[in-house]
Amino acid sequence: MQFQVTDIAFDFSDDAYDEPITDEYKEELREGVFGTVWEADDEDDLIEEITAATGWCIKSIDYRIVLK
């Protein structure tokens, strides 16, 4: 299935990240996710795909299924 993310919140509370996370970086990350049609089997797979692509865990996500 194909998914388009309509809203997403990342978990930026990772203590392992050495530098402060700027608002600009957060916005670029969100825009990159919004600008992509994601191929996944289900919602859990979608979350795994985005986490693997961005390197950040997801707190919450809203999406729509793209019909062909």
Biopython code that builds the backbone (N, CA, C, O; Angstrom):
import numpy as np
from Bio.PDB.StructureBuilder import StructureBuilder

atoms = [
    (1, "MET", "N", (0.837, -1.181, 0.000)),
    (1, "MET", "CA", (0.000, 0.000, 0.000)),
    (1, "MET", "C", (0.880, 1.243, 0.000)),
    (1, "MET", "O", (2.039, 1.215, 0.414)),
    (2, "GLN", "N", (0.294, 2.322, -0.475)),
    (2, "GLN", "CA", (1.004, 3.593, -0.468)),
    (2, "GLN", "C", (0.328, 4.533, 0.530)),
    (2, "GLN", "O", (-0.898, 4.597, 0.619)),
    (3, "PHE", "N", (1.158, 5.258, 1.275)),
    (3, "PHE", "CA", (0.681, 6.159, 2.316)),
    (3, "PHE", "C", (1.242, 7.554, 2.083)),
    (3, "PHE", "O", (2.366, 7.716, 1.608)),
    (4, "GLN", "N", (0.439, 8.558, 2.425)),
    (4, "GLN", "CA", (0.904, 9.944, 2.440)),
    (4, "GLN", "C", (0.681, 10.474, 3.858)),
    (4, "GLN", "O", (-0.448, 10.486, 4.350)),
    (5, "VAL", "N", (1.734, 10.902, 4.493)),
    (5, "VAL", "CA", (1.667, 11.405, 5.864)),
    (5, "VAL", "C", (1.034, 12.795, 5.851)),
    (5, "VAL", "O", (1.437, 13.665, 5.079)),
    (6, "THR", "N", (0.036, 12.992, 6.718)),
    (6, "THR", "CA", (-0.627, 14.290, 6.823)),
    (6, "THR", "C", (-0.209, 15.043, 8.087)),
    (6, "THR", "O", (-0.338, 16.266, 8.154)),
    (7, "ASP", "N", (0.288, 14.317, 9.085)),
    (7, "ASP", "CA", (0.818, 14.944, 10.292)),
    (7, "ASP", "C", (1.736, 13.943, 10.983)),
    (7, "ASP", "O", (1.483, 12.739, 10.962)),
    (8, "ILE", "N", (2.793, 14.445, 11.591)),
    (8, "ILE", "CA", (3.744, 13.565, 12.267)),
    (8, "ILE", "C", (4.439, 14.329, 13.380)),
    (8, "ILE", "O", (4.734, 15.516, 13.247)),
    (9, "ALA", "N", (4.696, 13.632, 14.482)),
    (9, "ALA", "CA", (5.469, 14.197, 15.591)),
    (9, "ALA", "C", (6.599, 13.221, 15.899)),
    (9, "ALA", "O", (6.367, 12.052, 16.208)),
    (10, "PHE", "N", (7.816, 13.723, 15.808)),
    (10, "PHE", "CA", (8.989, 12.904, 16.107)),
    (10, "PHE", "C", (9.347, 13.032, 17.585)),
    (10, "PHE", "O", (9.012, 14.026, 18.229)),
    (11, "ASP", "N", (10.020, 12.034, 18.107)),
    (11, "ASP", "CA", (10.513, 12.062, 19.482)),
    (11, "ASP", "C", (11.955, 12.562, 19.449)),
    (11, "ASP", "O", (12.884, 11.795, 19.200)),
    (12, "PHE", "N", (12.125, 13.849, 19.701)),
    (12, "PHE", "CA", (13.452, 14.468, 19.680)),
    (12, "PHE", "C", (14.102, 14.479, 21.064)),
    (12, "PHE", "O", (15.016, 15.270, 21.300)),
    (13, "SER", "N", (13.662, 13.635, 21.967)),
    (13, "SER", "CA", (14.190, 13.633, 23.329)),
    (13, "SER", "C", (15.382, 12.696, 23.510)),
    (13, "SER", "O", (15.781, 12.430, 24.643)),
    (14, "ASP", "N", (15.953, 12.193, 22.430)),
    (14, "ASP", "CA", (17.077, 11.260, 22.497)),
    (14, "ASP", "C", (18.302, 11.959, 23.082)),
    (14, "ASP", "O", (18.802, 12.927, 22.510)),
    (15, "ASP", "N", (18.777, 11.471, 24.211)),
    (15, "ASP", "CA", (19.936, 12.066, 24.872)),
    (15, "ASP", "C", (21.248, 11.775, 24.152)),
    (15, "ASP", "O", (22.257, 12.427, 24.422)),
    (16, "ALA", "N", (21.249, 10.815, 23.252)),
    (16, "ALA", "CA", (22.481, 10.430, 22.563)),
    (16, "ALA", "C", (22.881, 11.453, 21.497)),
    (16, "ALA", "O", (24.019, 11.432, 21.029)),
    (17, "TYR", "N", (21.981, 12.336, 21.110)),
    (17, "TYR", "CA", (22.278, 13.333, 20.085)),
    (17, "TYR", "C", (23.110, 14.439, 20.711)),
    (17, "TYR", "O", (22.679, 15.069, 21.677)),
    (18, "ASP", "N", (24.290, 14.679, 20.173)),
    (18, "ASP", "CA", (25.265, 15.576, 20.793)),
    (18, "ASP", "C", (24.969, 17.061, 20.627)),
    (18, "ASP", "O", (25.306, 17.858, 21.502)),
    (19, "GLU", "N", (24.343, 17.446, 19.516)),
    (19, "GLU", "CA", (24.128, 18.861, 19.239)),
    (19, "GLU", "C", (22.666, 19.231, 19.454)),
    (19, "GLU", "O", (21.786, 18.377, 19.345)),
    (20, "PRO", "N", (22.404, 20.499, 19.759)),
    (20, "PRO", "CA", (21.005, 20.926, 19.885)),
    (20, "PRO", "C", (20.275, 20.757, 18.548)),
    (20, "PRO", "O", (20.858, 20.949, 17.481)),
    (21, "ILE", "N", (19.023, 20.403, 18.626)),
    (21, "ILE", "CA", (18.220, 20.198, 17.425)),
    (21, "ILE", "C", (17.477, 21.494, 17.137)),
    (21, "ILE", "O", (16.668, 21.946, 17.947)),
    (22, "THR", "N", (17.753, 22.089, 15.987)),
    (22, "THR", "CA", (17.148, 23.380, 15.646)),
    (22, "THR", "C", (15.741, 23.186, 15.108)),
    (22, "THR", "O", (15.383, 22.119, 14.610)),
    (23, "ASP", "N", (14.956, 24.247, 15.223)),
    (23, "ASP", "CA", (13.613, 24.233, 14.653)),
    (23, "ASP", "C", (13.675, 24.071, 13.136)),
    (23, "ASP", "O", (12.811, 23.431, 12.538)),
    (24, "GLU", "N", (14.694, 24.650, 12.525)),
    (24, "GLU", "CA", (14.870, 24.528, 11.068)),
    (24, "GLU", "C", (15.069, 23.055, 10.673)),
    (24, "GLU", "O", (14.475, 22.586, 9.702)),
    (25, "TYR", "N", (15.901, 22.337, 11.426)),
    (25, "TYR", "CA", (16.131, 20.918, 11.161)),
    (25, "TYR", "C", (14.830, 20.125, 11.313)),
    (25, "TYR", "O", (14.514, 19.273, 10.483)),
    (26, "LYS", "N", (14.086, 20.412, 12.370)),
    (26, "LYS", "CA", (12.819, 19.705, 12.601)),
    (26, "LYS", "C", (11.853, 19.936, 11.442)),
    (26, "LYS", "O", (11.189, 19.005, 10.987)),
    (27, "GLU", "N", (11.777, 21.168, 10.971)),
    (27, "GLU", "CA", (10.861, 21.493, 9.875)),
    (27, "GLU", "C", (11.300, 20.819, 8.576)),
    (27, "GLU", "O", (10.457, 20.316, 7.832)),
    (28, "GLU", "N", (12.585, 20.801, 8.294)),
    (28, "GLU", "CA", (13.093, 20.124, 7.096)),
    (28, "GLU", "C", (12.785, 18.630, 7.142)),
    (28, "GLU", "O", (12.434, 18.029, 6.126)),
    (29, "LEU", "N", (12.917, 18.049, 8.301)),
    (29, "LEU", "CA", (12.614, 16.629, 8.473)),
    (29, "LEU", "C", (11.135, 16.359, 8.204)),
    (29, "LEU", "O", (10.795, 15.421, 7.482)),
    (30, "ARG", "N", (10.264, 17.171, 8.779)),
    (30, "ARG", "CA", (8.812, 17.021, 8.566)),
    (30, "ARG", "C", (8.460, 17.198, 7.090)),
    (30, "ARG", "O", (7.682, 16.415, 6.543)),
    (31, "GLU", "N", (9.024, 18.217, 6.441)),
    (31, "GLU", "CA", (8.725, 18.470, 5.031)),
    (31, "GLU", "C", (9.168, 17.301, 4.157)),
    (31, "GLU", "O", (8.492, 16.953, 3.189)),
    (32, "GLY", "N", (10.304, 16.699, 4.501)),
    (32, "GLY", "CA", (10.774, 15.541, 3.752)),
    (32, "GLY", "C", (9.829, 14.363, 3.863)),
    (32, "GLY", "O", (9.622, 13.632, 2.895)),
    (33, "VAL", "N", (9.258, 14.177, 5.035)),
    (33, "VAL", "CA", (8.302, 13.087, 5.239)),
    (33, "VAL", "C", (7.004, 13.386, 4.505)),
    (33, "VAL", "O", (6.434, 12.499, 3.869)),
    (34, "PHE", "N", (6.525, 14.639, 4.587)),
    (34, "PHE", "CA", (5.284, 15.020, 3.912)),
    (34, "PHE", "C", (5.419, 14.938, 2.397)),
    (34, "PHE", "O", (4.447, 14.634, 1.705)),
    (35, "GLY", "N", (6.594, 15.201, 1.882)),
    (35, "GLY", "CA", (6.797, 15.228, 0.442)),
    (35, "GLY", "C", (7.010, 13.873, -0.196)),
    (35, "GLY", "O", (7.288, 13.796, -1.393)),
    (36, "THR", "N", (6.889, 12.799, 0.572)),
    (36, "THR", "CA", (7.174, 11.463, 0.070)),
    (36, "THR", "C", (5.931, 10.593, 0.155)),
    (36, "THR", "O", (5.190, 10.650, 1.136)),
    (37, "VAL", "N", (5.704, 9.789, -0.873)),
    (37, "VAL", "CA", (4.692, 8.742, -0.811)),
    (37, "VAL", "C", (5.418, 7.494, -0.328)),
    (37, "VAL", "O", (6.371, 7.038, -0.960)),
    (38, "TRP", "N", (4.967, 6.946, 0.792)),
    (38, "TRP", "CA", (5.637, 5.834, 1.447)),
    (38, "TRP", "C", (4.978, 4.513, 1.073)),
    (38, "TRP", "O", (3.753, 4.397, 1.091)),
    (39, "GLU", "N", (5.774, 3.544, 0.743)),
    (39, "GLU", "CA", (5.309, 2.194, 0.439)),
    (39, "GLU", "C", (5.483, 1.345, 1.696)),
    (39, "GLU", "O", (6.592, 1.210, 2.212)),
    (40, "ALA", "N", (4.378, 0.774, 2.185)),
    (40, "ALA", "CA", (4.434, -0.041, 3.405)),
    (40, "ALA", "C", (3.272, -1.025, 3.403)),
    (40, "ALA", "O", (2.286, -0.839, 2.690)),
    (41, "ASP", "N", (3.401, -2.072, 4.209)),
    (41, "ASP", "CA", (2.357, -3.094, 4.299)),
    (41, "ASP", "C", (1.186, -2.645, 5.167)),
    (41, "ASP", "O", (0.034, -2.971, 4.880)),
    (42, "ASP", "N", (1.483, -1.895, 6.233)),
    (42, "ASP", "CA", (0.465, -1.431, 7.170)),
    (42, "ASP", "C", (1.040, -0.272, 7.982)),
    (42, "ASP", "O", (2.149, 0.187, 7.711)),
    (43, "GLU", "N", (0.285, 0.204, 8.980)),
    (43, "GLU", "CA", (0.732, 1.356, 9.765)),
    (43, "GLU", "C", (2.038, 1.067, 10.504)),
    (43, "GLU", "O", (2.923, 1.921, 10.543)),
    (44, "ASP", "N", (2.168, -0.115, 11.085)),
    (44, "ASP", "CA", (3.405, -0.457, 11.803)),
    (44, "ASP", "C", (4.603, -0.438, 10.866)),
    (44, "ASP", "O", (5.671, 0.058, 11.221)),
    (45, "ASP", "N", (4.420, -0.980, 9.672)),
    (45, "ASP", "CA", (5.505, -0.985, 8.685)),
    (45, "ASP", "C", (5.824, 0.440, 8.230)),
    (45, "ASP", "O", (6.988, 0.770, 8.003)),
    (46, "LEU", "N", (4.805, 1.281, 8.098)),
    (46, "LEU", "CA", (5.013, 2.688, 7.735)),
    (46, "LEU", "C", (5.881, 3.383, 8.784)),
    (46, "LEU", "O", (6.817, 4.106, 8.443)),
    (47, "ILE", "N", (5.569, 3.164, 10.044)),
    (47, "ILE", "CA", (6.351, 3.764, 11.129)),
    (47, "ILE", "C", (7.792, 3.276, 11.077)),
    (47, "ILE", "O", (8.720, 4.067, 11.243)),
    (48, "GLU", "N", (7.987, 1.988, 10.849)),
    (48, "GLU", "CA", (9.340, 1.441, 10.745)),
    (48, "GLU", "C", (10.100, 2.034, 9.560)),
    (48, "GLU", "O", (11.288, 2.337, 9.672)),
    (49, "GLU", "N", (9.420, 2.198, 8.430)),
    (49, "GLU", "CA", (10.051, 2.772, 7.235)),
    (49, "GLU", "C", (10.515, 4.203, 7.489)),
    (49, "GLU", "O", (11.635, 4.570, 7.132)),
    (50, "ILE", "N", (9.654, 5.010, 8.107)),
    (50, "ILE", "CA", (9.994, 6.411, 8.358)),
    (50, "ILE", "C", (11.097, 6.511, 9.405)),
    (50, "ILE", "O", (12.004, 7.333, 9.273)),
    (51, "THR", "N", (11.028, 5.689, 10.436)),
    (51, "THR", "CA", (12.066, 5.686, 11.460)),
    (51, "THR", "C", (13.418, 5.312, 10.866)),
    (51, "THR", "O", (14.434, 5.932, 11.181)),
    (52, "ALA", "N", (13.428, 4.305, 10.014)),
    (52, "ALA", "CA", (14.678, 3.884, 9.373)),
    (52, "ALA", "C", (15.220, 4.973, 8.449)),
    (52, "ALA", "O", (16.432, 5.177, 8.379)),
    (53, "ALA", "N", (14.338, 5.670, 7.744)),
    (53, "ALA", "CA", (14.764, 6.693, 6.789)),
    (53, "ALA", "C", (15.251, 7.967, 7.482)),
    (53, "ALA", "O", (16.162, 8.633, 6.989)),
    (54, "THR", "N", (14.648, 8.307, 8.621)),
    (54, "THR", "CA", (14.987, 9.572, 9.283)),
    (54, "THR", "C", (15.949, 9.402, 10.453)),
    (54, "THR", "O", (16.688, 10.328, 10.789)),
    (55, "GLY", "N", (15.943, 8.232, 11.070)),
    (55, "GLY", "CA", (16.765, 8.013, 12.250)),
    (55, "GLY", "C", (16.098, 8.470, 13.540)),
    (55, "GLY", "O", (16.740, 8.495, 14.590)),
    (56, "TRP", "N", (14.825, 8.831, 13.477)),
    (56, "TRP", "CA", (14.099, 9.312, 14.652)),
    (56, "TRP", "C", (12.858, 8.460, 14.895)),
    (56, "TRP", "O", (12.184, 8.043, 13.954)),
    (57, "CYS", "N", (12.564, 8.208, 16.172)),
    (57, "CYS", "CA", (11.332, 7.511, 16.537)),
    (57, "CYS", "C", (10.153, 8.467, 16.360)),
    (57, "CYS", "O", (10.320, 9.687, 16.335)),
    (58, "ILE", "N", (8.980, 7.897, 16.241)),
    (58, "ILE", "CA", (7.774, 8.675, 15.988)),
    (58, "ILE", "C", (6.869, 8.626, 17.211)),
    (58, "ILE", "O", (6.581, 7.553, 17.741)),
    (59, "LYS", "N", (6.423, 9.804, 17.654)),
    (59, "LYS", "CA", (5.475, 9.894, 18.773)),
    (59, "LYS", "C", (4.051, 9.658, 18.289)),
    (59, "LYS", "O", (3.294, 8.904, 18.900)),
    (60, "SER", "N", (3.694, 10.314, 17.179)),
    (60, "SER", "CA", (2.349, 10.168, 16.626)),
    (60, "SER", "C", (2.402, 10.408, 15.118)),
    (60, "SER", "O", (3.283, 11.097, 14.603)),
    (61, "ILE", "N", (1.431, 9.817, 14.434)),
    (61, "ILE", "CA", (1.383, 9.947, 12.974)),
    (61, "ILE", "C", (-0.055, 9.885, 12.491)),
    (61, "ILE", "O", (-0.861, 9.106, 13.000)),
    (62, "ASP", "N", (-0.366, 10.705, 11.512)),
    (62, "ASP", "CA", (-1.636, 10.651, 10.784)),
    (62, "ASP", "C", (-1.280, 10.529, 9.313)),
    (62, "ASP", "O", (-0.277, 11.082, 8.861)),
    (63, "TYR", "N", (-2.090, 9.816, 8.582)),
    (63, "TYR", "CA", (-1.794, 9.568, 7.179)),
    (63, "TYR", "C", (-3.072, 9.269, 6.414)),
    (63, "TYR", "O", (-4.139, 9.069, 6.994)),
    (64, "ARG", "N", (-2.932, 9.245, 5.097)),
    (64, "ARG", "CA", (-4.021, 8.784, 4.244)),
    (64, "ARG", "C", (-3.456, 7.729, 3.325)),
    (64, "ARG", "O", (-2.276, 7.759, 2.975)),
    (65, "ILE", "N", (-4.291, 6.807, 2.941)),
    (65, "ILE", "CA", (-3.885, 5.769, 1.988)),
    (65, "ILE", "C", (-4.080, 6.318, 0.597)),
    (65, "ILE", "O", (-5.145, 6.843, 0.274)),
    (66, "VAL", "N", (-3.053, 6.200, -0.235)),
    (66, "VAL", "CA", (-3.104, 6.692, -1.613)),
    (66, "VAL", "C", (-3.691, 5.593, -2.486)),
    (66, "VAL", "O", (-3.133, 4.501, -2.595)),
    (67, "LEU", "N", (-4.813, 5.896, -3.099)),
    (67, "LEU", "CA", (-5.450, 4.946, -3.983)),
    (67, "LEU", "C", (-4.902, 5.129, -5.396)),
    (67, "LEU", "O", (-4.670, 6.252, -5.844)),
    (68, "LYS", "N", (-4.705, 4.042, -6.070)),
    (68, "LYS", "CA", (-4.132, 4.123, -7.413)),
    (68, "LYS", "C", (-5.192, 4.399, -8.434)),
    (68, "LYS", "O", (-4.891, 4.501, -9.623)),
]
sb = StructureBuilder()
sb.init_structure("model")
sb.init_model(0)
sb.init_chain("A")
sb.init_seg("    ")
for serial, (resi, resn, name, xyz) in enumerate(atoms, 1):
    if name == "N":
        sb.init_residue(resn, " ", resi, " ")
    sb.init_atom(name, np.array(xyz, "f"), 0.0, 1.0, " ", f" {name:<3s}", serial, name[0])
structure = sb.get_structure()
